[in-house]
Amino acid sequence: MKKNVGNTDKLIRLIIAVILFVVVYTGKVTDSTWVYILLIIALIAAVTSLFNYCPIYSLLGINTNKKK
């Protein structure tokens, strides 16, 4: 896996993941379907930021990682 997620992109993904986890944890969303959808999105955002790799970026040929 070649890293294709840069630092700014990584930070944005982590912030989004934290916000979604907080929204679900505080009970702002009560519909169980939306809770699961938000948790999946938050988990994907957190994992892709921790591994610096996004499979969708790879498919589209996008690379926000400035380090070569």
Buried (B, 14 or more C-beta within 10 A) or exposed (E): EEBBBBEEBBEBBBEBBEEBBEBBEEEEBEEEEEBEBBBEEBEBBBEBBEEBBBEEBEEEEEBBBEEE
